[in-house]
């Protein structure tokens, strides 16, 4: 959610000023699980990702710890297993592309709800007008990368089982507040939530609950009345270390360290990578082949990639090359990378599997960088998979990480950095 969307997340019906708390609503039968075989209410996750962010341009797809920002919440939503559908509402082509690569459906929002003045409620209401099947909306903020599936599962239970009409996320803070004094006014500030003469110790004070904007769940009939919070209403308290919100660029490195330590990396436990297998054409090289007057094959590669390979080897990660094309071994040996390789391979999966068994590894300890249809099965099997930015669409869909660099233009170095980042996560988990 952008700042303008957050500010109006709890707004009253459009065109009408707020008048106290929203009305308490009766539970709608369509939102309950009936005893007579009624359908389970359709709960949809909806991530609002407008392309016109003012703070950080296209921040929703900027990479954080090796993953597009929006990918973190989409992974949590998918693995929660409580949503019948998962959507990204956007007005931008690039965000749509990344959302689909992350497995979400896309709702192309109209220009009327994509303005700086547009609110979350505007965008959610428009989404519902196109999706009559949706009974409950879980509006998840794209900029909350430490969200975990367990939080979403508990909130879904509060809505479906406990009958709440709306549930929103909060975080507990221990901060003393003081009244603000306007410039030019001689008033003195007053304490708002403490007695200065008896300042409590942190351990003796429960603190206060603040909305953190991570998510707002609400039933359709509540939203149609113009509210995201109302009816039978409850908050859900998130752990402080999971409450990360990225609003300004200076937060990015801090958020990255928080994500590496507290983020959700998937259902299966991470393992250390011991082997990286890299496709030659289109990954190590840019796929271009030049032929000299003597009919000798000439290829080019990026020095950054050779440095990345060297760093991986220094970290005790074996690096091997593979190609379905019968490349010139003489040409490859001239690169002086000192790597084991297999060329002219039609079944890459069989070769990589043989290497894996030879080294006594499980697939979770194997990383694979590919770019072609022939790499698809290896990308799906590997514990960590990546493709260059210019890889074919089939390879991109099978991959867990899409580089910003093209093949032969730094993709291996970038993927190496991604591996190192996740290894930090593995080490922190072990500690």
DABELLIN-V846217 format. One record per pair of residues at least 12 apart in sequence whose C-alpha atoms are under 8 Angstrom apart, sorted by the first residue. I is the first residue (numbers start at 0). J is the second residue. Records with the same first field share a line. If there is no record, write none. Layout:
I->J  J
This chain:
0->46  47  48  49  119  140  141  142
1->48  49  52
2->246
3->115  116  117  118
4->117  118  119  120
5->118  119  212
6->118
7->118  119  120
8->118  119  120  227
9->120  226  227  228
10->120  225  226  227
11->225  226
12->224  225  226
13->225
20->229
21->226  228  229  230
22->229  230
23->229  230  231
24->164  221  229  230  231
25->230
26->162  163  164
27->220
29->134
30->134  135  159  218
31->159  162
32->159
40->133  134  135  159
41->82  83  84  132  133  134  135
42->81  82  83  84  133  134  135  136  137
43->82  83  84  85  86  133  134  135  136  137
44->76  82  84  85  86  136  137  138  139
45->85  86  87  88  123  136  137  138  139
46->86  87  88  138  139  140  141
47->87  88  89  119  122  138  139  140  141
48->87  88  89  90  94  141
49->88  89  90  91  113
50->89  90  91  94
51->113  115
54->246  247  248
55->246  247  248
57->94
59->94  141  142
60->94  97
63->251  255
64->255  258  259  417  420  421
65->400  417  420
66->400
67->97
68->141  142  144
69->98  141  142  144
70->98  101
71->143  144  145  146  263
72->139  140  141  143  144  145  146
73->85  101  102  103
74->101  265
75->146  147  148  263  265
76->148  151
78->148  265  266
79->148  149  151  152
80->152
81->151  152  155
84->104
85->103  104
86->103  104  105  106
87->103  104  105  106
88->105  106  107  108  122  126
89->105  106  107  108
90->107  108  109  110  113
100->395  396
106->126
108->122  125  126
112->125
120->222  225  226  227
124->222  223
127->219
133->219
134->218  219
135->216  217  218  219
136->216  217  218  219
137->214  215  216  217
138->214  215  216
139->213  214  215
140->212  213  214
142->213  243  244  245  246
143->213  242  243  244  245
144->243  244  258  262
145->240  241  242  243  257  258  261  262  263
146->213  241  242  262  263
147->241  262  263
150->237
154->166  216  235
162->231
163->230  231  232  233
164->217  218  221  229  230  231  232
165->215  216  217  218  227  228  229  230  231  232  233
166->215  216  217  228  232  233  234  235
167->210  212  213  214  215  216  228  233  234  235
168->210  211  212  213  214  215  234  235  236  237
169->208  209  210  211  212  213  234  235  236  237
170->208  209  210  211  236  237  238  239  242
171->206  207  208  209  236  239
172->206  207  208  209
173->201  204  205  206  207
174->206  207
175->190  191  192  193
176->190  191  192  193
177->189  190  191  192
178->190  191
208->236
211->242  244
213->242  244
215->227  228
240->257  261
241->261  262
243->257
259->420  421  423  424
260->424  427  428
269->363  425
270->363  364  425
271->363  364  422  425
272->316  363  364  365  366  418  422
273->315  316  317  360  364  365
274->316  317  318  319  355  364  365  366
275->316  317  318  319  365  366  367  368
276->318  319  320  321  351  365  366  367  368
277->318  319  320  321  367  368  369
278->320  321  322  368  369  370  374
279->320  321  322
280->322
281->369  370  387  390  406  407
282->368  369  370  386  387  405  406  407  410  411
283->300  301  304  406  407  410  411
284->298  299  300  301  406  407  408
285->299  300  405  406  407  408
286->406  407
287->299
296->327  330
297->330
298->330
299->407
300->407  408
301->407  408  409
302->409
303->408  409  412
304->407  408  409  410  411  412
305->336  412
306->412
307->411  412  413  415  416
308->411  412  415
310->415
311->415
318->338  339
319->338  339  340
320->338  339  340  341
321->340  341  342  344  347
322->341  342  343  344  347
323->342  343  344  345  346  347  373
324->342  343  344
325->342  343  344
326->342  343
345->373
346->373
347->373  374  377
348->374  376  377
351->377
362->380  381  382
363->381  382  383
364->381  382  383
365->381  382  383
366->381  382  383  384  385
367->381  383  384  385
368->384  385  386  387  411  414
369->384  385  386  387  390  394
370->386  387  389  390  391  394  395
371->390  391  393  394
372->391  393  394
374->394
375->393  394  397
376->397
378->394  397  398
379->397  398
383->399  418
384->398  399  400
385->398  399  400  401  402  414
386->398  400  401  402  410
387->401  402  403  404  405  406  410
388->401  402  403  404  405  406  410
389->405  406
390->405  406
402->414
